[in-house]
Amino acid sequence: MASLFSSSSSSSSSSSNVIFMFVILVFFMGTSSALSTNFYSKTCPKLFNTIQSEVESAVSKEERMGASLLRLFFHDCFVNGCDGSVLLEDTSSFKGEQTAGPNVNSLRGFGVIEKIKSKVEDVCPGVVSCADILAIASRDSVVTLGGPSWDVKLGRRDSKTASLSDANRTGTLPSPFSSLSTLVSRFGALGLSAKDMVALSGSHTIGKARCFSFRPRIYNTSLIDSSFAKTRQANCPGTRGNGDKNLAPLDLQSPTAFDNNYYKNLINQKGLLFSDQQLYSGGSTDSQIEKYSKKPETFFSDFAAAMIKMGDISPLTGSNGEIRKKCGKPN
């Protein structure tokens, strides 16, 4: 009995040690692949200055570019996570996301991201992913246009492929024709709350939209300021196919400044997109709109927190994916 007890005890102890070591290994594997704000502090210390300089240069040449880079990050994260897949051009083996319905003739700034990648490769070759460059560039775009800053979590790797069908799938990317319930549901599917959704929608304080995306709103809805509707109709004919690509600012008051005027516009029924005005239409998000319209600092704080949260959507980390040499092509 004594020998049997001793053997059993030894076996149990050995098994416990194995389990303990396995748990420790899994823990460190998990933490090493997690995103962190200091991921490149030693491997690419000039990263932030390099990207900031290029973003400021691009925005100074064309203020709209800030909104375009921010939009790229949104559309990347909403399709299979923040993995840089939206940057991939079509190849012989796959059709990427750029020609998907929500993206074609809408997304821009790919050349700017490629230029930034080239500059980053000069200072630390083969180290920084395009997915991370896009995350930082979106933050720097907001800051350059007067908005809040935040510590960007890094450590993403790049997808080796992209999917046209995934980007085209109904409900993947929010539509400018979405109802409030649809918006809440779509953001919720990605782990973003209704509060996050309203804060992130504030990105429409900068940028422009095509006539095609707001024509139904300015001609066929009642929840709209009449003078605002007439102003927009002047550059957006009522007949589909005419002037579809004509542009109008998402924020009538300050289209190139990141501020809280977007929310003031909604209260005055001057939201350009149907989906925008849905946020202030007698529903559950009205009080948040009113708060942001009066307290820009609260909007800034909530927007920064929501951007960090969005950046956590399904990143590739560890040994998954790759670090692309060029953002538009897999290695």
C-alpha positions, 0 to 999 in steps of 0.5 A: 500500500505504501509503495502504491501510494508513493507511486500514485502520489509521484504520478499525480505530482508529475501530471500536475506539473505538466498541466501547470507548465501547459497553462503557463505556456498558453498564458504567455503565448496569449499575452505575447500575441495580444495587442499593446501600445508599446509593441514597436517601442524597441523594434521601430522607435521612429514609427509614430513620427514617420506616420504622423509626418506623412499623414499631416502632409497628405491632409495638408494637400487635401483635407478630405484625405483625413476622412478617407484614411479614417474610413479605410480603417472602419471598412477594414475592421468591419470585414473579417477584423482589423487585418489590412485585408481592405488594402489588398488589390485583386490577384489571380487567386482572389478578388478583394474587398475594394470593388465590393458595393460598399467600397467601390468608388467610395474608399480612397487613400490607398496610395497614401497608405502605400507611401507611408508603408514605404517610409516605414520600411525605410526605418524598420524593414519587415517589422510593421504590419499594414494593418497597424499602419492603417490603425495609426494613420486613422488616429493621426488623421483625426488629430490632424483635423482637430479631434482627440488622440488615443493610444493605439494598440498594436501588434496586428499582422496582415491578412494574406487574402481578402474576400469580395463576397464577405465585403458584399455580404448584406449587413457586414458593412453598415448601409447609409440606408440603415434603420437605427435598429439595424445599426445597433444590431450590426455594431453589436454583432462586432462587440460594439455597443449602441453607445459605441455606435453613436460615438463612432458615427461622429466620424461623419463630422468630416468627409463627403458622401456621394449623391447616390447614398443620400438621394432618397433622404433629400427627396423622399423623407419627412424628417429633414429640414426643408432648406437643407434638403433644397440645398442638397438637391441642387447638386443631386438630381432626383433621377437615379443615374444622374449625378450619382457621384456628385459629392456633398459634405457629411457635416454642413457646418465644418466639413474639414474639422473634427468637432461635434457639429455633426450631432448639432446637425442631427438635432436640426434635422440636417443629417445628410444620410438617412442612417445618420438622422436615424440616430436622432429620430425619437429613438433610444439614442436621442439623449446621447446625441443631445449630450454630445451636441452640448459636451464636445469633450464627452464626445471626444472621450467616448469616440477615442474609447470606441476607436480603441475597442473597434481596433480590437475586432478579430486581429491577426496576431502571433504567427497568424498572417504576415508582415506585408512588404507592400500593403496592396499585395500579399508577400 
